[in-house]
């Protein structure tokens, strides 16, 4: 997808919503760090507990949850983010439900982001990259899109939230992580080191940081070629009217 002409994007508040700890750091932490360096408040909302993501036969799910929450907190600190919250849904079992949408709506109405970043739910796989998108990623992306529009906007959606003081909020822009088809590119050359620092925090998931850093840099260079940047992240950008 070719890059389109968009107005400059310089948000004051950014909310990233993802299925697992590390999802946002792989897909969007260079961009989120760039927004933070410009003065934006950057918040993470992690939906699942990350309790399945290990090949260590000695670790328990309970131990893994603690490790991954600590790793995500360290990663958010590395990109100069403001907060991270965890909803604690079981890893590998995420479904698009009204309960999930309600929790995301509550977060949106609380944080009131100008920009929401999440995974593109239409990305089922990438044959070119040999990649099948995790079903939790797709569910998280779809629930987040539904929460942004129309549910967080309309006071009659989840009226109990409105009665509790969670006022409707209209998010202006959504950035969807999509590794193959982007229409918007962000120069992360100056924040790439922070992206690597965020990824390095996820020690339970990355056993060989040197090779991971090499791969991530190669991907950022490849994306950057499409936009004339040294290193970049790509998104499907939607400016909501």
Sine and cosine of phi, psi and omega as CSV:
sin_phi,cos_phi,sin_psi,cos_psi,sin_omega,cos_omega
0.00,0.00,0.81,-0.59,-0.03,-1.00
-0.94,0.34,0.45,-0.89,0.08,-1.00
-0.92,0.40,0.62,-0.79,0.02,-1.00
-0.95,-0.31,0.26,-0.97,0.07,-1.00
-1.00,0.07,0.86,-0.51,0.01,-1.00
-0.81,-0.59,0.41,-0.91,0.17,-0.99
-0.89,0.47,0.38,-0.92,0.04,-1.00
-0.85,0.52,0.65,-0.76,-0.02,-1.00
-0.94,-0.34,0.95,-0.32,-0.01,-1.00
-0.67,-0.74,0.97,0.25,-0.11,-0.99
-0.96,0.30,0.37,-0.93,0.11,-0.99
-1.00,-0.06,-0.50,0.87,-0.01,-1.00
-0.68,-0.74,0.75,-0.66,-0.02,-1.00
-0.80,-0.59,0.70,-0.72,0.10,-1.00
-0.85,-0.53,0.86,-0.51,0.14,-0.99
-0.99,-0.17,0.75,-0.66,0.01,-1.00
-0.85,-0.53,0.81,-0.59,-0.07,-1.00
-0.58,-0.81,0.31,-0.95,-0.01,-1.00
-0.96,0.29,-0.72,0.70,-0.16,-0.99
-0.80,-0.60,0.42,-0.91,0.26,-0.97
-0.83,0.55,0.68,-0.74,-0.01,-1.00
1.00,-0.05,-0.33,0.94,-0.03,-1.00
-0.85,0.52,-0.76,0.65,-0.03,-1.00
-0.92,0.38,-0.53,0.85,-0.05,-1.00
-0.95,0.30,-0.58,0.81,0.11,-0.99
-0.94,0.35,-0.69,0.72,-0.18,-0.98
-1.00,-0.02,-0.46,0.89,-0.21,-0.98
-0.54,-0.84,0.13,0.99,-0.13,-0.99
-0.95,0.33,-0.44,0.90,0.10,-1.00
-0.90,0.44,-0.66,0.75,0.03,-1.00
-0.93,0.37,-0.71,0.71,-0.02,-1.00
-0.91,0.41,-0.59,0.81,0.07,-1.00
-0.92,0.40,-0.61,0.79,0.05,-1.00
-0.89,0.45,-0.69,0.72,0.05,-1.00
-0.87,0.48,-0.68,0.74,0.01,-1.00
-0.89,0.47,-0.63,0.78,0.00,-1.00
-0.92,0.39,-0.37,0.93,0.05,-1.00
-1.00,0.03,0.01,1.00,0.06,-1.00
0.96,-0.27,0.06,1.00,-0.02,-1.00
-0.97,0.23,0.52,-0.85,0.23,-0.97
-0.98,0.20,0.79,-0.61,0.00,-1.00
-0.89,-0.46,0.82,-0.57,-0.03,-1.00
-0.84,-0.55,0.59,-0.81,0.09,-1.00
-0.93,-0.37,0.64,-0.77,0.17,-0.98
-0.81,-0.58,0.91,-0.40,-0.04,-1.00
-0.96,-0.27,0.83,-0.56,-0.20,-0.98
-0.99,0.11,-0.73,0.69,-0.05,-1.00
-0.99,-0.12,0.18,-0.98,-0.05,-1.00
-1.00,0.05,-0.06,1.00,0.02,-1.00
0.90,0.44,0.44,0.90,-0.18,-0.98
-0.99,0.15,-0.07,1.00,-0.03,-1.00
-0.95,-0.33,-0.20,0.98,-0.19,-0.98
-1.00,0.10,0.93,0.37,0.06,-1.00
-0.40,-0.92,0.58,-0.81,0.13,-0.99
-0.96,-0.28,0.23,0.97,0.05,-1.00
-0.99,0.13,0.93,-0.38,-0.07,-1.00
-0.94,0.35,-0.20,0.98,-0.05,-1.00
-1.00,-0.06,-0.27,0.96,-0.11,-0.99
-1.00,0.03,0.58,-0.81,0.08,-1.00
-0.99,-0.11,0.32,-0.95,0.05,-1.00
-0.87,0.49,-0.63,0.78,-0.02,-1.00
-0.89,0.45,-0.66,0.75,0.04,-1.00
-0.92,0.40,-0.66,0.75,-0.04,-1.00
-0.90,0.44,-0.65,0.76,0.03,-1.00
-0.85,0.53,-0.71,0.70,0.00,-1.00
-0.90,0.45,-0.70,0.71,0.02,-1.00
-0.87,0.50,-0.73,0.68,-0.13,-0.99
-0.95,0.32,-0.55,0.83,0.09,-1.00
-0.90,0.43,-0.69,0.72,0.02,-1.00
-0.90,0.44,-0.65,0.76,0.02,-1.00
-0.89,0.45,-0.67,0.75,-0.01,-1.00
-0.93,0.38,-0.60,0.80,0.06,-1.00
-0.89,0.46,-0.66,0.75,0.03,-1.00
-0.91,0.41,-0.61,0.79,0.01,-1.00
-0.91,0.41,-0.66,0.75,0.04,-1.00
-0.89,0.45,-0.64,0.77,0.06,-1.00
-0.88,0.47,-0.61,0.79,-0.04,-1.00
-0.91,0.42,-0.51,0.86,0.00,-1.00
-0.99,-0.11,0.12,0.99,0.00,-1.00
0.94,0.34,0.51,0.86,0.07,-1.00
-0.96,0.27,0.27,-0.96,-0.07,-1.00
-1.00,-0.08,-0.63,0.78,-0.07,-1.00
-0.41,-0.91,0.33,-0.94,0.16,-0.99
-0.63,-0.78,0.69,-0.73,0.03,-1.00
-0.82,-0.57,0.46,-0.89,-0.05,-1.00
-0.81,-0.58,0.78,-0.63,0.02,-1.00
-1.00,0.01,-0.40,0.92,0.15,-0.99
0.98,0.19,0.34,0.94,0.08,-1.00
-0.92,0.39,0.51,-0.86,-0.02,-1.00
-0.89,0.46,0.75,-0.66,0.03,-1.00
-0.89,0.46,0.67,-0.74,0.06,-1.00
0.99,0.13,0.00,1.00,-0.08,-1.00
-0.79,-0.61,0.28,0.96,-0.15,-0.99
-0.95,0.33,0.72,-0.70,0.04,-1.00
-0.78,-0.62,0.44,-0.90,0.03,-1.00
-0.99,0.14,0.98,-0.18,-0.03,-1.00
-0.85,-0.53,0.29,-0.96,0.05,-1.00
-0.93,0.38,-0.52,0.85,0.06,-1.00
-0.89,0.45,-0.68,0.73,0.04,-1.00
-0.90,0.44,-0.71,0.70,0.02,-1.00
-0.86,0.51,-0.63,0.77,0.00,-1.00
-0.89,0.47,-0.65,0.76,-0.01,-1.00
-0.92,0.39,-0.59,0.81,0.04,-1.00
-0.95,0.32,-0.64,0.77,0.08,-1.00
-0.85,0.52,-0.69,0.72,0.01,-1.00
-0.86,0.50,-0.67,0.75,0.02,-1.00
-0.91,0.42,-0.68,0.74,0.00,-1.00
-0.90,0.44,-0.70,0.71,-0.01,-1.00
-0.94,0.35,-0.41,0.91,0.04,-1.00
-0.98,0.18,-0.75,0.66,-0.09,-1.00
-0.99,0.13,-0.54,0.84,0.02,-1.00
0.84,0.54,0.87,0.49,-0.05,-1.00
-0.96,0.26,0.55,-0.83,0.20,-0.98
-0.97,0.24,-0.58,0.81,-0.05,-1.00
-0.78,-0.62,0.72,-0.69,0.16,-0.99
-0.91,-0.41,0.73,-0.68,0.03,-1.00
-0.90,-0.44,0.77,-0.64,0.04,-1.00
-0.43,-0.90,0.05,-1.00,0.01,-1.00
-0.98,0.19,0.62,-0.79,0.07,-1.00
-0.94,0.35,0.92,-0.39,-0.06,-1.00
-0.94,0.34,-0.26,0.97,0.01,-1.00
-0.99,0.15,-0.12,0.99,0.00,-1.00
-1.00,0.10,0.99,-0.10,-0.02,-1.00
-0.99,0.14,-0.63,0.78,-0.04,-1.00
-0.27,-0.96,0.23,-0.97,0.16,-0.99
-0.75,-0.66,0.97,-0.23,0.02,-1.00
-0.90,0.44,-0.58,0.81,-0.03,-1.00
-0.90,0.44,-0.59,0.81,-0.02,-1.00
-0.99,-0.11,-0.05,1.00,-0.06,-1.00
0.89,0.46,0.74,0.67,-0.20,-0.98
-0.74,-0.67,0.83,-0.56,0.17,-0.99
-0.96,-0.27,0.83,-0.56,-0.06,-1.00
-0.95,0.32,0.74,-0.67,-0.02,-1.00
-0.86,0.51,0.71,-0.71,0.01,-1.00
-0.86,0.51,-0.51,0.86,0.08,-1.00
-0.89,0.45,-0.60,0.80,0.03,-1.00
-0.88,0.47,-0.71,0.70,-0.04,-1.00
-0.91,0.41,-0.67,0.74,0.01,-1.00
-0.90,0.43,-0.68,0.74,0.01,-1.00
-0.88,0.47,-0.68,0.73,0.01,-1.00
-0.90,0.43,-0.69,0.72,-0.02,-1.00
-0.92,0.39,-0.70,0.72,0.01,-1.00
-0.89,0.45,-0.60,0.80,0.00,-1.00
-0.93,0.36,-0.68,0.73,0.06,-1.00
-0.86,0.50,-0.69,0.72,0.01,-1.00
-0.90,0.44,-0.60,0.80,0.01,-1.00
-0.93,0.37,-0.67,0.74,0.03,-1.00
-0.88,0.47,-0.74,0.68,-0.05,-1.00
-0.59,-0.81,0.89,-0.46,0.18,0.98
-0.96,-0.28,0.02,1.00,-0.30,-0.95
-0.92,0.40,-0.67,0.74,0.00,-1.00
-0.94,0.33,-0.39,0.92,-0.07,-1.00
-0.98,0.20,-0.56,0.83,-0.20,-0.98
-0.98,-0.17,0.84,-0.54,-0.06,-1.00
-0.92,0.38,-0.35,0.94,0.01,-1.00
-1.00,0.09,-0.11,0.99,0.17,-0.99
-1.00,0.07,0.81,-0.59,-0.10,-0.99
0.79,0.61,0.89,0.46,-0.06,-1.00
-0.86,0.52,-0.40,0.92,0.03,-1.00
-0.91,0.42,-0.55,0.84,0.07,-1.00
-0.92,0.40,-0.67,0.74,0.03,-1.00
-0.87,0.49,-0.68,0.73,0.00,-1.00
-0.92,0.39,-0.44,0.90,0.03,-1.00
-1.00,0.09,-0.03,1.00,0.07,-1.00
0.98,-0.19,0.14,0.99,0.05,-1.00
-1.00,0.01,0.99,-0.10,-0.12,-0.99
-0.96,0.27,0.54,-0.84,0.02,-1.00
-0.83,0.56,0.51,-0.86,0.00,-1.00
-0.62,-0.78,0.69,-0.72,0.05,-1.00
-0.96,-0.27,0.95,-0.31,0.09,-1.00
-0.96,0.29,0.69,-0.72,-0.09,-1.00
-0.99,0.12,-0.60,0.80,-0.13,-0.99
-0.64,-0.77,0.65,-0.76,0.13,-0.99
-0.89,-0.45,0.70,-0.71,0.13,-0.99
-0.91,-0.42,0.87,-0.49,-0.02,-1.00
-0.97,-0.25,0.84,-0.54,0.06,-1.00
-0.94,0.35,0.85,-0.53,0.03,-1.00
-0.56,-0.83,0.91,-0.40,-0.16,-0.99
-0.96,0.26,-0.29,0.96,-0.04,-1.00
-0.95,-0.32,-0.58,0.81,-0.16,-0.99
-0.80,-0.60,1.00,-0.01,0.06,-1.00
-0.93,-0.37,0.45,-0.89,0.12,-0.99
-0.87,-0.50,0.09,1.00,-0.07,-1.00
-0.55,-0.84,0.77,-0.64,-0.10,-1.00
-0.84,-0.54,0.67,-0.74,-0.01,-1.00
-0.89,-0.46,0.79,-0.61,0.03,-1.00
-0.96,0.28,0.91,-0.41,-0.02,-1.00
-0.92,-0.38,0.32,0.95,-0.04,-1.00
-0.83,0.56,-0.68,0.73,-0.06,-1.00
-0.98,0.19,-0.29,0.96,-0.04,-1.00
-0.92,-0.40,0.15,0.99,-0.05,-1.00
-0.89,0.46,-0.60,0.80,0.02,-1.00
-0.88,0.48,-0.59,0.81,0.05,-1.00
-0.93,0.36,-0.59,0.81,0.06,-1.00
-0.87,0.49,-0.71,0.70,0.03,-1.00
-0.90,0.44,-0.62,0.79,0.03,-1.00
-0.90,0.44,-0.63,0.77,0.04,-1.00
-0.90,0.44,-0.69,0.72,0.01,-1.00
-0.91,0.41,-0.62,0.78,-0.01,-1.00
-0.89,0.46,-0.43,0.90,0.04,-1.00
-0.90,0.44,-0.41,0.91,-0.07,-1.00
-1.00,0.04,0.89,0.46,-0.10,-0.99
-0.91,0.42,-0.48,0.88,0.00,-1.00
-0.94,0.34,-0.32,0.95,-0.05,-1.00
-0.96,-0.28,-0.40,0.92,-0.10,-1.00
-0.86,-0.51,0.96,-0.27,-0.04,-1.00
-1.00,0.04,-0.40,0.92,-0.02,-1.00
-0.79,-0.62,1.00,0.04,-0.09,-1.00
-0.91,0.41,-0.53,0.85,-0.02,-1.00
-0.88,0.48,-0.75,0.66,0.02,-1.00
-0.94,0.35,-0.59,0.81,0.05,-1.00
-0.89,0.46,-0.70,0.71,0.02,-1.00
-0.87,0.48,-0.65,0.76,0.03,-1.00
-0.89,0.46,-0.72,0.70,0.00,-1.00
-0.90,0.43,-0.72,0.69,-0.03,-1.00
-0.89,0.46,-0.64,0.77,0.03,-1.00
-0.91,0.41,-0.67,0.75,0.03,-1.00
-0.88,0.48,-0.65,0.76,0.03,-1.00
-0.92,0.39,-0.66,0.75,0.02,-1.00
-0.91,0.40,-0.57,0.82,0.07,-1.00
-0.92,0.38,-0.67,0.75,0.00,-1.00
-0.89,0.46,-0.70,0.71,0.04,-1.00
-0.90,0.43,-0.64,0.76,-0.02,-1.00
-0.88,0.47,-0.51,0.86,0.02,-1.00
-0.87,0.49,-0.48,0.88,-0.01,-1.00
-0.96,0.28,-0.30,0.95,-0.10,-1.00
-0.81,-0.59,0.04,1.00,0.01,-1.00
0.98,0.19,0.38,0.92,0.04,-1.00
-0.95,-0.32,0.42,-0.91,0.07,-1.00
-0.92,0.40,-0.74,0.67,-0.01,-1.00
-0.68,-0.73,0.68,-0.73,-0.08,-1.00
-0.48,-0.88,0.34,-0.94,0.22,-0.98
-0.89,-0.46,0.53,-0.85,-0.04,-1.00
-0.87,-0.50,0.50,-0.87,-0.03,-1.00
-0.58,-0.81,0.32,-0.95,0.33,-0.94
-1.00,-0.04,0.91,-0.42,-0.03,-1.00
-0.99,-0.13,0.74,-0.67,0.05,-1.00
-0.81,-0.58,0.91,-0.42,0.13,-0.99
-1.00,-0.06,0.92,-0.40,-0.17,-0.99
-0.99,0.16,0.79,-0.61,-0.04,-1.00
-1.00,-0.04,0.00,0.00,0.00,0.00
